[in-house]
Amino acid sequence: MKLSPFWIWAIAPTAFSLAVIGFVAFPNYQTASTMRADSSQLSHATDQYLVQRDEFDRLGVELNGLRSQRDESGHTVRHDVNESKLISSLTRPIDGTDVLDQSIRIGDRAKLSVQPAGLSLDHRAIEMEMTGSFDAVFLAVRTAESEAGMTRVRLIDIRRNGPQVQVNVGIDEFFHSSEDKQ
């Protein structure tokens, strides 16, 4: 069977066009589909990065605020025990009415076993026993908490003794590690 020239000129270009489309267009559609998926993943990763960066910036602002608040209140970690004014601020004159008795025991400076925020710190324990009025006792505790150095009231044990109260207060005072200075 012989094809007429019309069919040859109609079928040949059509077959050639279909072959070109098959070899070029379909792979391009597959590549475009892969690129859309990659673009979607990149957009998602970029959004996550931007959220994390905003959170990091927010935490940085909060940290700077906490640092300025700490600096304003004077609560800094001291380097030397001689810089501490905690003992003198805790000492109350025994006047027979507000303060009947007071004793303060100062522990030795020792290395802190944990390193908060990567800081190497020393601490010393201070134990205070006091008998007096409720107001005088808590004035001493408030003074310890407001001391310019880094302190922590770890124990308050109160017992009533007639009209007076008897209290045991445990305070930890923190310093930069003495090993860091060497």
WOPEUR-V175313 format. One record per residue. N is the residue number from 1. RES is the residue in three letters. SS is DSSP state (alpha for helix, beta for strand, coil for the rest). NEAR is the number of other ideal C-beta (glycine too) atoms within 8 Angstrom. D_FIRST is the distance of its C-alpha to the first C-alpha in Angstrom with 2 decimals. Layout:
BEGIN
n = (N & N)
res = (RES & RES)
ss = (SS & SS)
near = (NEAR & NEAR)
d_first = (D_FIRST & D_FIRST)
END
This chain:
BEGIN
n = (1 & 2 & 3 & 4 & 5 & 6 & 7 & 8 & 9 & 10 & 11 & 12 & 13 & 14 & 15 & 16 & 17 & 18 & 19 & 20 & 21 & 22 & 23 & 24 & 25 & 26 & 27 & 28 & 29 & 30 & 31 & 32 & 33 & 34 & 35 & 36 & 37 & 38 & 39 & 40 & 41 & 42 & 43 & 44 & 45 & 46 & 47 & 48 & 49 & 50 & 51 & 52 & 53 & 54 & 55 & 56 & 57 & 58 & 59 & 60 & 61 & 62 & 63 & 64 & 65 & 66 & 67 & 68 & 69 & 70 & 71 & 72 & 73 & 74 & 75 & 76 & 77 & 78 & 79 & 80 & 81 & 82 & 83 & 84 & 85 & 86 & 87 & 88 & 89 & 90 & 91 & 92 & 93 & 94 & 95 & 96 & 97 & 98 & 99 & 100 & 101 & 102 & 103 & 104 & 105 & 106 & 107 & 108 & 109 & 110 & 111 & 112 & 113 & 114 & 115 & 116 & 117 & 118 & 119 & 120 & 121 & 122 & 123 & 124 & 125 & 126 & 127 & 128 & 129 & 130 & 131 & 132 & 133 & 134 & 135 & 136 & 137 & 138 & 139 & 140 & 141 & 142 & 143 & 144 & 145 & 146 & 147 & 148 & 149 & 150 & 151 & 152 & 153 & 154 & 155 & 156 & 157 & 158 & 159 & 160 & 161 & 162 & 163 & 164 & 165 & 166 & 167 & 168 & 169 & 170 & 171 & 172 & 173 & 174 & 175 & 176 & 177 & 178 & 179 & 180 & 181 & 182)
res = (MET & LYS & LEU & SER & PRO & PHE & TRP & ILE & TRP & ALA & ILE & ALA & PRO & THR & ALA & PHE & SER & LEU & ALA & VAL & ILE & GLY & PHE & VAL & ALA & PHE & PRO & ASN & TYR & GLN & THR & ALA & SER & THR & MET & ARG & ALA & ASP & SER & SER & GLN & LEU & SER & HIS & ALA & THR & ASP & GLN & TYR & LEU & VAL & GLN & ARG & ASP & GLU & PHE & ASP & ARG & LEU & GLY & VAL & GLU & LEU & ASN & GLY & LEU & ARG & SER & GLN & ARG & ASP & GLU & SER & GLY & HIS & THR & VAL & ARG & HIS & ASP & VAL & ASN & GLU & SER & LYS & LEU & ILE & SER & SER & LEU & THR & ARG & PRO & ILE & ASP & GLY & THR & ASP & VAL & LEU & ASP & GLN & SER & ILE & ARG & ILE & GLY & ASP & ARG & ALA & LYS & LEU & SER & VAL & GLN & PRO & ALA & GLY & LEU & SER & LEU & ASP & HIS & ARG & ALA & ILE & GLU & MET & GLU & MET & THR & GLY & SER & PHE & ASP & ALA & VAL & PHE & LEU & ALA & VAL & ARG & THR & ALA & GLU & SER & GLU & ALA & GLY & MET & THR & ARG & VAL & ARG & LEU & ILE & ASP & ILE & ARG & ARG & ASN & GLY & PRO & GLN & VAL & GLN & VAL & ASN & VAL & GLY & ILE & ASP & GLU & PHE & PHE & HIS & SER & SER & GLU & ASP & LYS & GLN)
ss = (coil & coil & coil & coil & alpha & alpha & alpha & alpha & alpha & alpha & alpha & alpha & alpha & alpha & alpha & alpha & alpha & alpha & alpha & alpha & alpha & alpha & alpha & alpha & alpha & alpha & alpha & alpha & alpha & alpha & alpha & alpha & alpha & alpha & alpha & alpha & alpha & alpha & alpha & alpha & alpha & alpha & alpha & alpha & alpha & alpha & alpha & alpha & alpha & alpha & alpha & alpha & alpha & alpha & alpha & alpha & alpha & alpha & alpha & alpha & alpha & alpha & alpha & alpha & alpha & alpha & alpha & alpha & alpha & alpha & alpha & alpha & alpha & coil & coil & beta & coil & beta & coil & coil & alpha & alpha & alpha & coil & coil & alpha & alpha & alpha & alpha & alpha & coil & coil & coil & coil & coil & coil & coil & coil & beta & beta & beta & beta & beta & beta & beta & beta & coil & coil & coil & beta & beta & coil & coil & coil & coil & alpha & alpha & alpha & coil & coil & beta & beta & beta & beta & beta & beta & beta & beta & beta & beta & beta & beta & coil & alpha & alpha & alpha & alpha & alpha & alpha & alpha & alpha & alpha & alpha & alpha & alpha & coil & coil & coil & beta & beta & beta & beta & beta & beta & beta & beta & beta & beta & beta & beta & beta & coil & coil & beta & beta & beta & beta & beta & beta & beta & beta & beta & beta & beta & beta & beta & coil & coil & coil & coil & coil & coil)
near = (2 & 3 & 7 & 6 & 6 & 6 & 8 & 9 & 8 & 8 & 9 & 8 & 8 & 8 & 8 & 8 & 8 & 8 & 8 & 8 & 9 & 8 & 7 & 8 & 7 & 9 & 8 & 8 & 8 & 8 & 8 & 8 & 8 & 8 & 8 & 8 & 8 & 8 & 8 & 8 & 8 & 8 & 8 & 8 & 8 & 8 & 8 & 8 & 8 & 8 & 8 & 8 & 8 & 8 & 8 & 8 & 8 & 8 & 8 & 8 & 8 & 8 & 8 & 8 & 8 & 8 & 8 & 8 & 8 & 9 & 8 & 6 & 8 & 6 & 7 & 9 & 10 & 12 & 7 & 7 & 8 & 4 & 8 & 11 & 9 & 13 & 10 & 6 & 9 & 13 & 8 & 12 & 5 & 8 & 6 & 4 & 5 & 8 & 14 & 7 & 9 & 12 & 7 & 11 & 7 & 6 & 9 & 4 & 9 & 8 & 8 & 11 & 3 & 4 & 8 & 6 & 4 & 4 & 8 & 9 & 13 & 12 & 11 & 13 & 8 & 15 & 11 & 14 & 12 & 15 & 12 & 13 & 10 & 6 & 7 & 12 & 13 & 8 & 9 & 13 & 11 & 8 & 10 & 14 & 8 & 6 & 12 & 7 & 15 & 9 & 12 & 7 & 11 & 6 & 7 & 9 & 7 & 8 & 7 & 7 & 7 & 4 & 2 & 10 & 12 & 11 & 13 & 10 & 15 & 11 & 15 & 11 & 13 & 13 & 16 & 12 & 11 & 9 & 7 & 7 & 7 & 4)
d_first = (0.00 & 3.70 & 6.56 & 9.63 & 12.78 & 14.46 & 12.48 & 12.87 & 16.51 & 16.97 & 15.53 & 16.91 & 20.46 & 20.53 & 19.60 & 22.09 & 24.68 & 24.37 & 24.81 & 27.86 & 29.30 & 28.86 & 30.62 & 33.30 & 34.11 & 34.35 & 36.69 & 38.72 & 39.17 & 40.40 & 42.74 & 44.00 & 44.74 & 46.71 & 48.54 & 49.51 & 50.96 & 52.83 & 54.09 & 55.34 & 57.15 & 58.64 & 59.87 & 61.43 & 63.10 & 64.36 & 65.83 & 67.60 & 68.93 & 70.27 & 71.97 & 73.54 & 74.66 & 76.24 & 77.97 & 79.17 & 80.52 & 82.25 & 83.83 & 84.96 & 86.68 & 88.33 & 89.45 & 90.98 & 92.73 & 94.12 & 95.26 & 97.05 & 98.59 & 99.76 & 101.15 & 102.96 & 104.55 & 105.42 & 103.83 & 102.80 & 102.92 & 106.04 & 106.38 & 110.00 & 112.32 & 114.98 & 112.84 & 113.00 & 115.40 & 114.53 & 117.74 & 120.00 & 118.13 & 118.46 & 122.18 & 124.32 & 128.08 & 129.90 & 131.91 & 133.06 & 131.35 & 127.65 & 127.28 & 129.55 & 127.99 & 125.06 & 123.81 & 120.76 & 119.37 & 116.97 & 114.60 & 113.49 & 110.40 & 107.53 & 103.87 & 101.51 & 99.22 & 96.16 & 94.73 & 93.73 & 91.06 & 91.50 & 95.12 & 97.70 & 100.74 & 104.28 & 106.24 & 109.76 & 111.04 & 113.95 & 115.88 & 118.24 & 120.75 & 122.54 & 124.93 & 125.50 & 124.41 & 120.87 & 120.43 & 121.72 & 119.41 & 116.29 & 117.35 & 117.28 & 113.80 & 112.50 & 113.96 & 112.16 & 108.82 & 109.32 & 110.36 & 108.44 & 107.18 & 104.54 & 106.34 & 105.44 & 107.84 & 106.81 & 109.70 & 112.12 & 114.50 & 117.02 & 120.05 & 122.65 & 126.19 & 128.46 & 127.95 & 126.20 & 122.88 & 122.32 & 118.95 & 117.15 & 114.41 & 111.99 & 110.33 & 107.84 & 107.88 & 105.01 & 105.04 & 102.63 & 102.79 & 105.64 & 103.34 & 101.12 & 104.08 & 104.56)
END
